[in-house]
Amino acid sequence: MIDFYIVVEGDDDENFIKQLLNNEFPALTVEFIQTETNASSLLTSNVAVELVNTVVSAEENYSKTLFILDTDTRSSQETKEAVIQAFSDFTKIKANNIFAMPNGRGSGCLEHLLIELIPENYAEFHECVASYARCVNNLPLNLDVNEKERCYIYTASLTRNNQESSGSKRNYNNEFWDLESEALTPLLNFLKQHLKNES
């Protein structure tokens, strides 16, 4: 029996949230649904919307369906409105079932949150990675070392394991990530608000 459905953008988001759930709610059975698109693009992606509707299927199941999606350049409110509008033909989704990455307030993505989870004793090392990114991005080569790539470089350099440094395979239960960080509190509170009665 599925306790909850969680809609995310892709593999990286699922891997991170799954590890959080395993730490906080190990007994829950959660099914992840990947839209392969951000919240804004749901408005023009009938395939993603129909996928979610097919998996969740029953109207009553939407009450136990959570959306955790990147805001990217939109605000948290705009992200929630986009999700609600995208599913308006199927069901009525409540705004409090939607969490806009990275913190439920500002714009951004999973990787913006991850950078906030870098422990203080590795902050100087990450600043070296960030300096490298700024240097490359300032070259006249039309390159962009973004937050996703910074997280990869940070992890691969410290673990010396390229294969397990991508977001879909990365392990967050180690010294390189601070899962006790206050930056994680908004997302954890969101999950606890919905899942505490099911665990």
N, C-alpha and C positions, 0 to 999 in steps of 0.2 A: 504493500500500500504506500502511495506517495503522500508524504506529510505536507510537502510544499513544492511548488515550482518556482524556479528562479530564472528570469530572463536576463541574459547578458549578451555582450557584443560578440565575444569570441573566446578562443582557447585560453588566452592569457588571463582574462577576467575570471573565467571558470576555475582555473587552477588556483588562483589567489584566494577566491572566496571559498572554494572547497576546503582549502587548508584552514581557513578561519573557522569554518563550520566544524571541521573535525576536532579542532581545539576546544570549541565552546559547546557544541551540540553533537557529540559523537554518535548518539543514538538515532538522530533524525535521518529519514530517507528523503533525499531531495533530488528532484530531476531538473537538470539544467537544460535550457533551451537557448541556442545561440542564434541571434538575428543576423550576424555578420554585417551589421550596419549600426551606426549610432542613432540616437533617439531622433534627431532631426530628419534623418533619411528614412525613418519609418513611414513618414507621411507620403513618400513616393515609392515605397517598396512593398507592394501588395504581397509579394512572395514571403517576406519576413513576417508580416502580420498574419497571413493565412497559416504559416507554419506554427506560430504560437497558438493560434486558435485551434488548429488541428490537434496539437499535443494536449493542450489544456482541455479541450473539447466541451466539457460541461460548463454551463453558465455558473453554477455554484462553485466551481473550482477556481474561478477568477478571484474569489475572496482569499484564496491561499496561494496567489501568484504574485511574486515580487519582481519588480523591474529594477535592475542595478545597471545603469547605462552612463556612458560618458556624456558630459555636457559639451565637451570640446570648446567651441567659442561662444556658445549660448549661455544664458543664465540658468540657474537651477529651475526657476519658475517656467521659463520658456521650454526647458526640457520636459518637465512634467506635462505641460500643456500639449506638447507635441505627441507624447505617448497617449494621453487621453484621447486626443483627436484621432490618432491613427487607429484606435480600436473602437471608435464610437459606433461603428456599424455592427459590432459583435456583442459588446457588453459595456457596462458602466464600470470603469476602473477608477478606484479612489486614488487621489493624489498622495495619500500617506502610504500607499503601497509602492511608491516609486522613490528610489534613491538616485540622486544625480551626482555622479563622480565629479571631483574627487572627495568632496566633504559635505555634500548636501546643500551647499550655499553658492560657492563660486564656480567659475568655469574651469574646465580642464578634463583630465582623463585619469585612468588607473595609474599611469606612470608618474603623474604629478603627486599622487598620494604616496607612491613607493619612495620617491625621493625624500619625502618628509619622514619616512620610517628608517632612514639610514642613521645608525647610532652615532653618538657624538664622537666616539673614538675612531670612527671611520669617516667623519665629516671632512677632514683635511684631504684624505685620499679622494673622496668624491669631488672635492673642489678641483683637484687636478684633472679629473675626467671632464668636469664642466669647463675648465679652461681650454682643454683640448677641443671640446665641442665648439666653443666660441671662436677659437683660432681657425678651425676648419670652415666654419660657417661664414667667416669673414673673407675667405679666399674667393677670388673671382672664378670659381669653378661650378657654381650653381649646385653646391652640395648642402645638405641639411642633416646635421647630427642632432636628432630630436631627443625628447625625453626617453622614448622607448629604447633607442640605441644607447643612450647614456646608461640606462639600467642594465643593459646587456654587457656593456664594457665593464661596468663596475663589478658585476657578478662574475663574469668570465675571468677577470684579472685576479680576483680574490680566491676563487675556487679552483682556478686553473682547469676548468672543465667547460669547454665551449659547448658541448652537446647538451648539457643540462643548465645552460645559462639563459636560454630563451624563455620568454614569459610563460609558455605553455608547459615547461618542464622544471622551472625554477623552484627550489626548495626555500621556503621562507622561515622554517623553524631552525634557524641557526644564528650565530653571532652577528651576521652581516645585516640582519633586519631586526628592528625593535618593534615587536608586536605588542609591547606595553606602551607605545608612544601615544601621547594625547591626540596626535593627528588621526589616529585610528578610531577614536571615541565616537564620532558621528556615525560611521558605518556600523560599528559594533552595537551601538544603541539602537539603530534601525533594525538590525537583525534580531536583537534580543526582544525588542518591542513586539515583533511578529512571531518569533519562534519559541519564546520562553514557555508558552503554554503547551507546546507540542513535544518538548524534550522530555 
